[in-house]
């Protein structure tokens, strides 16, 4: 074997090790960013608020949903009437 043939497997192994190191660093960085994102998207204060005011939040949501459904149904009905008149 020549010296070049002996060096190539070492280069391949070094490249693989470098790639594995890069992958591990990226995984760690990704995990850190996920943790930081959790602080912004789901802060503890929101959780406390919803736990303390659960009934109020649910009632607000139900009222809003009912009102929105009425509004959407009305718009749909009016749209259908216009389509039927135009035909």
N, CA, C and O atoms as a Tinker XYZ file with bonds, in Angstrom:
   348  protein
     1  N      0.824000   -1.181000    0.000000    73     2
     2  CA     0.000000    0.000000    0.000000    64     1     3
     3  C      0.868000    1.244000    0.000000    63     2     4     5
     4  O      1.975000    1.274000    0.538000    81     3
     5  N      0.309000    2.271000   -0.632000    73     3     6
     6  CA     1.055000    3.530000   -0.665000    64     5     7
     7  C      0.648000    4.404000    0.529000    63     6     8     9
     8  O     -0.305000    4.106000    1.248000    81     7
     9  N      1.377000    5.450000    0.705000    73     7    10
    10  CA     1.102000    6.354000    1.831000    64     9    11
    11  C     -0.234000    7.066000    1.635000    63    10    12    13
    12  O     -0.932000    7.366000    2.603000    81    11
    13  N     -0.588000    7.337000    0.368000    73    11    14
    14  CA    -1.843000    8.014000    0.072000    64    13    15
    15  C     -3.029000    7.145000    0.450000    63    14    16    17
    16  O     -4.018000    7.643000    0.989000    81    15
    17  N     -2.939000    5.860000    0.174000    73    15    18
    18  CA    -4.028000    4.944000    0.509000    64    17    19
    19  C     -4.195000    4.836000    2.025000    63    18    20    21
    20  O     -5.310000    4.658000    2.515000    81    19
    21  N     -3.114000    4.940000    2.751000    73    19    22
    22  CA    -3.193000    4.870000    4.205000    64    21    23
    23  C     -3.797000    6.145000    4.796000    63    22    24    25
    24  O     -4.476000    6.088000    5.821000    81    23
    25  N     -3.556000    7.293000    4.160000    73    23    26
    26  CA    -4.046000    8.557000    4.683000    64    25    27
    27  C     -5.529000    8.751000    4.432000    63    26    28    29
    28  O     -6.190000    9.423000    5.224000    81    27
    29  N     -6.079000    8.194000    3.369000    73    27    30
    30  CA    -7.481000    8.415000    3.025000    64    29    31
    31  C     -8.450000    7.898000    4.092000    63    30    32    33
    32  O     -9.379000    8.626000    4.443000    81    31
    33  N     -8.288000    6.703000    4.619000    73    31    34
    34  CA    -9.222000    6.292000    5.674000    64    33    35
    35  C     -9.161000    7.209000    6.889000    63    34    36    37
    36  O    -10.182000    7.448000    7.534000    81    35
    37  N     -7.977000    7.723000    7.208000    73    35    38
    38  CA    -7.858000    8.652000    8.331000    64    37    39
    39  C     -8.633000    9.936000    8.048000    63    38    40    41
    40  O     -9.286000   10.483000    8.937000    81    39
    41  N     -8.557000   10.414000    6.808000    73    39    42
    42  CA    -9.292000   11.629000    6.445000    64    41    43
    43  C    -10.789000   11.394000    6.547000    63    42    44    45
    44  O    -11.528000   12.235000    7.059000    81    43
    45  N    -11.231000   10.239000    6.054000    73    43    46
    46  CA   -12.658000    9.924000    6.124000    64    45    47
    47  C    -13.128000    9.840000    7.582000    63    46    48    49
    48  O    -14.205000   10.331000    7.920000    81    47
    49  N    -12.333000    9.230000    8.418000    73    47    50
    50  CA   -12.698000    9.115000    9.833000    64    49    51
    51  C    -12.735000   10.494000   10.487000    63    50    52    53
    52  O    -13.625000   10.784000   11.287000    81    51
    53  N    -11.770000   11.339000   10.146000    73    51    54
    54  CA   -11.753000   12.694000   10.708000    64    53    55
    55  C    -12.982000   13.492000   10.270000    63    54    56    57
    56  O    -13.584000   14.213000   11.066000    81    55
    57  N    -13.344000   13.351000    8.986000    73    55    58
    58  CA   -14.522000   14.052000    8.494000    64    57    59
    59  C    -15.783000   13.566000    9.199000    63    58    60    61
    60  O    -16.642000   14.369000    9.561000    81    59
    61  N    -15.894000   12.273000    9.391000    73    59    62
    62  CA   -17.059000   11.716000   10.072000    64    61    63
    63  C    -17.131000   12.214000   11.511000    63    62    64    65
    64  O    -18.208000   12.553000   12.002000    81    63
    65  N    -15.982000   12.259000   12.186000    73    63    66
    66  CA   -15.961000   12.754000   13.555000    64    65    67
    67  C    -16.350000   14.233000   13.620000    63    66    68    69
    68  O    -17.080000   14.647000   14.521000    81    67
    69  N    -15.866000   15.019000   12.669000    73    67    70
    70  CA   -16.211000   16.438000   12.627000    64    69    71
    71  C    -17.704000   16.620000   12.378000    63    70    72    73
    72  O    -18.348000   17.475000   12.986000    81    71
    73  N    -18.242000   15.807000   11.480000    73    71    74
    74  CA   -19.671000   15.892000   11.185000    64    73    75
    75  C    -20.496000   15.512000   12.407000    63    74    76    77
    76  O    -21.518000   16.138000   12.691000    81    75
    77  N    -20.058000   14.496000   13.121000    73    75    78
    78  CA   -20.782000   14.091000   14.328000    64    77    79
    79  C    -20.721000   15.187000   15.386000    63    78    80    81
    80  O    -21.706000   15.440000   16.079000    81    79
    81  N    -19.571000   15.833000   15.509000    73    79    82
    82  CA   -19.441000   16.937000   16.455000    64    81    83
    83  C    -20.382000   18.086000   16.092000    63    82    84    85
    84  O    -21.042000   18.664000   16.956000    81    83
    85  N    -20.428000   18.397000   14.815000    73    83    86
    86  CA   -21.309000   19.472000   14.352000    64    85    87
    87  C    -22.770000   19.120000   14.620000    63    86    88    89
    88  O    -23.552000   19.964000   15.056000    81    87
    89  N    -23.122000   17.888000   14.359000    73    87    90
    90  CA   -24.498000   17.441000   14.591000    64    89    91
    91  C    -24.854000   17.550000   16.063000    63    90    92    93
    92  O    -25.941000   18.013000   16.407000    81    91
    93  N    -23.957000   17.133000   16.926000    73    91    94
    94  CA   -24.212000   17.210000   18.363000    64    93    95
    95  C    -24.347000   18.661000   18.820000    63    94    96    97
    96  O    -25.217000   18.977000   19.632000    81    95
    97  N    -23.499000   19.539000   18.307000    73    95    98
    98  CA   -23.579000   20.953000   18.669000    64    97    99
    99  C    -24.910000   21.538000   18.226000    63    98   100   101
   100  O    -25.535000   22.303000   18.961000    81    99
   101  N    -25.344000   21.177000   17.021000    73    99   102
   102  CA   -26.617000   21.686000   16.514000    64   101   103
   103  C    -27.799000   21.157000   17.333000    63   102   104   105
   104  O    -28.767000   21.882000   17.563000    81   103
   105  N    -27.723000   19.909000   17.767000    73   103   106
   106  CA   -28.787000   19.354000   18.607000    64   105   107
   107  C    -28.877000   20.103000   19.930000    63   106   108   109
   108  O    -29.970000   20.413000   20.405000    81   107
   109  N    -27.729000   20.389000   20.516000    73   107   110
   110  CA   -27.702000   21.117000   21.787000    64   109   111
   111  C    -28.257000   22.532000   21.594000    63   110   112   113
   112  O    -29.061000   23.008000   22.396000    81   111
   113  N    -27.823000   23.184000   20.537000    73   111   114
   114  CA   -28.300000   24.538000   20.259000    64   113   115
   115  C    -29.808000   24.548000   20.009000    63   114   116   117
   116  O    -30.519000   25.440000   20.472000    81   115
   117  N    -30.277000   23.559000   19.280000    73   115   118
   118  CA   -31.707000   23.438000   18.999000    64   117   119
   119  C    -32.498000   23.283000   20.293000    63   118   120   121
   120  O    -33.544000   23.910000   20.463000    81   119
   121  N    -32.010000   22.461000   21.191000    73   119   122
   122  CA   -32.693000   22.244000   22.463000    64   121   123
   123  C    -32.723000   23.535000   23.295000    63   122   124   125
   124  O    -33.736000   23.854000   23.919000    81   123
   125  N    -31.613000   24.264000   23.298000    73   123   126
   126  CA   -31.558000   25.533000   24.034000    64   125   127
   127  C    -32.551000   26.536000   23.471000    63   126   128   129
   128  O    -33.222000   27.241000   24.226000    81   127
   129  N    -32.647000   26.603000   22.159000    73   127   130
   130  CA   -33.585000   27.529000   21.534000    64   129   131
   131  C    -35.030000   27.148000   21.827000    63   130   132   133
   132  O    -35.882000   28.020000   22.003000    81   131
   133  N    -35.305000   25.865000   21.879000    73   131   134
   134  CA   -36.660000   25.412000   22.224000    64   133   135
   135  C    -37.023000   25.845000   23.637000    63   134   136   137
   136  O    -38.149000   26.274000   23.889000    81   135
   137  N    -36.077000   25.736000   24.552000    73   135   138
   138  CA   -36.335000   26.149000   25.933000    64   137   139
   139  C    -36.590000   27.657000   26.021000    63   138   140   141
   140  O    -37.478000   28.095000   26.753000    81   139
   141  N    -35.815000   28.446000   25.277000    73   139   142
   142  CA   -36.021000   29.886000   25.274000    64   141   143
   143  C    -37.380000   30.238000   24.677000    63   142   144   145
   144  O    -38.069000   31.135000   25.163000    81   143
   145  N    -37.750000   29.534000   23.636000    73   143   146
   146  CA   -39.025000   29.792000   22.985000    64   145   147
   147  C    -40.199000   29.494000   23.912000    63   146   148   149
   148  O    -41.217000   30.184000   23.864000    81   147
   149  N    -40.065000   28.491000   24.738000    73   147   150
   150  CA   -41.125000   28.152000   25.687000    64   149   151
   151  C    -41.396000   29.309000   26.634000    63   150   152   153
   152  O    -42.543000   29.540000   27.018000    81   151
   153  N    -40.367000   30.030000   27.010000    73   151   154
   154  CA   -40.543000   31.158000   27.918000    64   153   155
   155  C    -41.411000   32.239000   27.297000    63   154   156   157
   156  O    -42.169000   32.909000   27.998000    81   155
   157  N    -41.305000   32.412000   25.996000    73   155   158
   158  CA   -42.068000   33.458000   25.326000    64   157   159
   159  C    -43.464000   32.995000   24.926000    63   158   160   161
   160  O    -44.415000   33.773000   24.989000    81   159
   161  N    -43.592000   31.767000   24.525000    73   159   162
   162  CA   -44.885000   31.293000   24.031000    64   161   163
   163  C    -45.796000   30.781000   25.130000    63   162   164   165
   164  O    -47.017000   30.782000   24.970000    81   163
   165  N    -45.230000   30.350000   26.228000    73   163   166
   166  CA   -46.042000   29.797000   27.299000    64   165   167
   167  C    -45.496000   30.235000   28.655000    63   166   168   169
   168  O    -45.008000   29.409000   29.426000    81   167
   169  N    -45.579000   31.522000   28.943000    73   167   170
   170  CA   -45.018000   31.973000   30.218000    64   169   171
   171  C    -45.834000   31.480000   31.405000    63   170   172   173
   172  O    -47.016000   31.154000   31.289000    81   171
   173  N    -45.189000   31.438000   32.502000    73   171   174
   174  CA   -45.811000   30.936000   33.735000    64   173   175
   175  C    -46.982000   31.812000   34.170000    63   174   176   177
   176  O    -47.952000   31.308000   34.737000    81   175
   177  N    -46.904000   33.116000   33.912000    73   175   178
   178  CA   -47.978000   34.007000   34.353000    64   177   179
   179  C    -49.298000   33.687000   33.663000    63   178   180   181
   180  O    -50.360000   33.815000   34.273000    81   179
   181  N    -49.245000   33.270000   32.388000    73   179   182
   182  CA   -50.474000   32.883000   31.689000    64   181   183
   183  C    -51.100000   31.661000   32.338000    63   182   184   185
   184  O    -52.317000   31.593000   32.512000    81   183
   185  N    -50.286000   30.724000   32.683000    73   183   186
   186  CA   -50.783000   29.504000   33.310000    64   185   187
   187  C    -51.468000   29.824000   34.636000    63   186   188   189
   188  O    -52.539000   29.294000   34.932000    81   187
   189  N    -50.850000   30.686000   35.426000    73   187   190
   190  CA   -51.445000   31.073000   36.707000    64   189   191
   191  C    -52.769000   31.789000   36.498000    63   190   192   193
   192  O    -53.737000   31.542000   37.219000    81   191
   193  N    -52.810000   32.675000   35.511000    73   191   194
   194  CA   -54.042000   33.417000   35.245000    64   193   195
   195  C    -55.177000   32.465000   34.876000    63   194   196   197
   196  O    -56.283000   32.578000   35.406000    81   195
   197  N    -54.908000   31.541000   33.980000    73   195   198
   198  CA   -55.946000   30.620000   33.539000    64   197   199
   199  C    -56.378000   29.672000   34.647000    63   198   200   201
   200  O    -57.543000   29.277000   34.711000    81   199
   201  N    -55.458000   29.309000   35.506000    73   199   202
   202  CA   -55.823000   28.455000   36.629000    64   201   203
   203  C    -56.730000   29.207000   37.606000    63   202   204   205
   204  O    -57.685000   28.634000   38.130000    81   203
   205  N    -56.439000   30.468000   37.848000    73   203   206
   206  CA   -57.225000   31.260000   38.789000    64   205   207
   207  C    -58.571000   31.708000   38.220000    63   206   208   209
   208  O    -59.532000   31.884000   38.968000    81   207
   209  N    -58.645000   31.892000   36.911000    73   207   210
   210  CA   -59.852000   32.429000   36.280000    64   209   211
   211  C    -60.429000   31.464000   35.244000    63   210   212   213
   212  O    -60.931000   31.898000   34.208000    81   211
   213  N    -60.364000   30.217000   35.504000    73   211   214
   214  CA   -60.757000   29.197000   34.542000    64   213   215
   215  C    -62.216000   29.353000   34.102000    63   214   216   217
   216  O    -62.512000   29.308000   32.908000    81   215
   217  N    -63.105000   29.532000   35.043000    73   215   218
   218  CA   -64.526000   29.639000   34.718000    64   217   219
   219  C    -64.808000   30.884000   33.878000    63   218   220   221
   220  O    -65.593000   30.839000   32.931000    81   219
   221  N    -64.173000   31.972000   34.226000    73   219   222
   222  CA   -64.363000   33.212000   33.483000    64   221   223
   223  C    -63.888000   33.064000   32.037000    63   222   224   225
   224  O    -64.571000   33.494000   31.108000    81   223
   225  N    -62.745000   32.471000   31.856000    73   223   226
   226  CA   -62.184000   32.291000   30.512000    64   225   227
   227  C    -63.087000   31.381000   29.679000    63   226   228   229
   228  O    -63.336000   31.662000   28.507000    81   227
   229  N    -63.571000   30.309000   30.268000    73   227   230
   230  CA   -64.436000   29.375000   29.548000    64   229   231
   231  C    -65.740000   30.058000   29.159000    63   230   232   233
   232  O    -66.210000   29.896000   28.033000    81   231
   233  N    -66.324000   30.811000   30.068000    73   231   234
   234  CA   -67.585000   31.482000   29.744000    64   233   235
   235  C    -67.395000   32.515000   28.635000    63   234   236   237
   236  O    -68.245000   32.644000   27.754000    81   235
   237  N    -66.281000   33.250000   28.675000    73   235   238
   238  CA   -66.004000   34.226000   27.608000    64   237   239
   239  C    -65.877000   33.528000   26.265000    63   238   240   241
   240  O    -66.434000   33.978000   25.264000    81   239
   241  N    -65.147000   32.434000   26.253000    73   239   242
   242  CA   -64.957000   31.705000   25.004000    64   241   243
   243  C    -66.274000   31.168000   24.470000    63   242   244   245
   244  O    -66.522000   31.234000   23.266000    81   243
   245  N    -67.112000   30.643000   25.331000    73   243   246
   246  CA   -68.397000   30.113000   24.886000    64   245   247
   247  C    -69.273000   31.216000   24.307000    63   246   248   249
   248  O    -69.914000   31.021000   23.275000    81   247
   249  N    -69.305000   32.363000   24.958000    73   247   250
   250  CA   -70.110000   33.472000   24.454000    64   249   251
   251  C    -69.593000   33.962000   23.113000    63   250   252   253
   252  O    -70.373000   34.212000   22.194000    81   251
   253  N    -68.307000   34.097000   23.003000    73   251   254
   254  CA   -67.718000   34.555000   21.745000    64   253   255
   255  C    -68.000000   33.558000   20.633000    63   254   256   257
   256  O    -68.344000   33.946000   19.517000    81   255
   257  N    -67.860000   32.311000   20.928000    73   255   258
   258  CA   -68.087000   31.280000   19.916000    64   257   259
   259  C    -69.536000   31.305000   19.453000    63   258   260   261
   260  O    -69.799000   31.211000   18.254000    81   259
   261  N    -70.466000   31.429000   20.362000    73   259   262
   262  CA   -71.891000   31.479000   19.991000    64   261   263
   263  C    -72.187000   32.696000   19.123000    63   262   264   265
   264  O    -72.885000   32.597000   18.114000    81   263
   265  N    -71.651000   33.840000   19.525000    73   263   266
   266  CA   -71.877000   35.058000   18.751000    64   265   267
   267  C    -71.259000   34.946000   17.362000    63   266   268   269
   268  O    -71.856000   35.371000   16.373000    81   267
   269  N    -70.066000   34.375000   17.294000    73   267   270
   270  CA   -69.412000   34.218000   15.999000    64   269   271
   271  C    -70.206000   33.270000   15.109000    63   270   272   273
   272  O    -70.347000   33.516000   13.911000    81   271
   273  N    -70.718000   32.204000   15.678000    73   271   274
   274  CA   -71.507000   31.261000   14.889000    64   273   275
   275  C    -72.742000   31.947000   14.321000    63   274   276   277
   276  O    -73.085000   31.751000   13.155000    81   275
   277  N    -73.409000   32.748000   15.143000    73   275   278
   278  CA   -74.579000   33.474000   14.663000    64   277   279
   279  C    -74.205000   34.398000   13.515000    63   278   280   281
   280  O    -74.906000   34.472000   12.506000    81   279
   281  N    -73.094000   35.101000   13.684000    73   279   282
   282  CA   -72.650000   36.035000   12.655000    64   281   283
   283  C    -72.288000   35.295000   11.363000    63   282   284   285
   284  O    -72.674000   35.720000   10.274000    81   283
   285  N    -71.552000   34.197000   11.487000    73   283   286
   286  CA   -71.172000   33.430000   10.301000    64   285   287
   287  C    -72.394000   32.858000    9.596000    63   286   288   289
   288  O    -72.476000   32.877000    8.368000    81   287
   289  N    -73.331000   32.357000   10.369000    73   287   290
   290  CA   -74.542000   31.803000    9.769000    64   289   291
   291  C    -75.328000   32.886000    9.036000    63   290   292   293
   292  O    -75.866000   32.651000    7.954000    81   291
   293  N    -75.387000   34.052000    9.625000    73   291   294
   294  CA   -76.103000   35.158000    8.998000    64   293   295
   295  C    -75.437000   35.540000    7.674000    63   294   296   297
   296  O    -76.111000   35.720000    6.661000    81   295
   297  N    -74.111000   35.662000    7.694000    73   295   298
   298  CA   -73.378000   36.010000    6.469000    64   297   299
   299  C    -73.569000   34.940000    5.400000    63   298   300   301
   300  O    -73.749000   35.258000    4.224000    81   299
   301  N    -73.532000   33.695000    5.798000    73   299   302
   302  CA   -73.718000   32.595000    4.851000    64   301   303
   303  C    -75.115000   32.645000    4.241000    63   302   304   305
   304  O    -75.283000   32.468000    3.034000    81   303
   305  N    -76.101000   32.885000    5.074000    73   303   306
   306  CA   -77.482000   32.956000    4.611000    64   305   307
   307  C    -77.657000   34.101000    3.624000    63   306   308   309
   308  O    -78.283000   33.931000    2.578000    81   307
   309  N    -77.109000   35.264000    3.949000    73   307   310
   310  CA   -77.206000   36.415000    3.049000    64   309   311
   311  C    -76.500000   36.150000    1.728000    63   310   312   313
   312  O    -76.990000   36.539000    0.668000    81   311
   313  N    -75.372000   35.502000    1.789000    73   311   314
   314  CA   -74.623000   35.176000    0.573000    64   313   315
   315  C    -75.422000   34.229000   -0.313000    63   314   316   317
   316  O    -75.472000   34.405000   -1.530000    81   315
   317  N    -76.040000   33.233000    0.293000    73   315   318
   318  CA   -76.849000   32.288000   -0.468000    64   317   319
   319  C    -78.048000   32.977000   -1.104000    63   318   320   321
   320  O    -78.408000   32.677000   -2.242000    81   319
   321  N    -78.661000   33.894000   -0.378000    73   319   322
   322  CA   -79.791000   34.641000   -0.940000    64   321   323
   323  C    -79.372000   35.436000   -2.165000    63   322   324   325
   324  O    -80.075000   35.449000   -3.175000    81   323
   325  N    -78.221000   36.102000   -2.074000    73   323   326
   326  CA   -77.720000   36.881000   -3.202000    64   325   327
   327  C    -77.438000   35.979000   -4.399000    63   326   328   329
   328  O    -77.733000   36.346000   -5.536000    81   327
   329  N    -76.874000   34.812000   -4.150000    73   327   330
   330  CA   -76.574000   33.890000   -5.240000    64   329   331
   331  C    -77.846000   33.392000   -5.903000    63   330   332   333
   332  O    -77.900000   33.268000   -7.126000    81   331
   333  N    -78.854000   33.111000   -5.122000    73   331   334
   334  CA   -80.115000   32.617000   -5.669000    64   333   335
   335  C    -80.830000   33.707000   -6.460000    63   334   336   337
   336  O    -81.481000   33.414000   -7.463000    81   335
   337  N    -80.718000   34.941000   -6.029000    73   335   338
   338  CA   -81.368000   36.046000   -6.739000    64   337   339
   339  C    -80.670000   36.286000   -8.081000    63   338   340   341
   340  O    -81.331000   36.594000   -9.073000    81   339
   341  N    -79.360000   36.150000   -8.118000    73   339   342
   342  CA   -78.592000   36.395000   -9.335000    64   341   343
   343  C    -78.792000   35.301000  -10.376000    63   342   344   345
   344  O    -78.525000   35.537000  -11.555000    81   343
   345  N    -79.235000   34.153000  -10.002000    73   343   346
   346  CA   -79.414000   33.038000  -10.966000    64   345   347
   347  C    -80.640000   33.183000  -11.773000    63   346   348
   348  O    -80.926000   32.335000  -12.619000    81   347
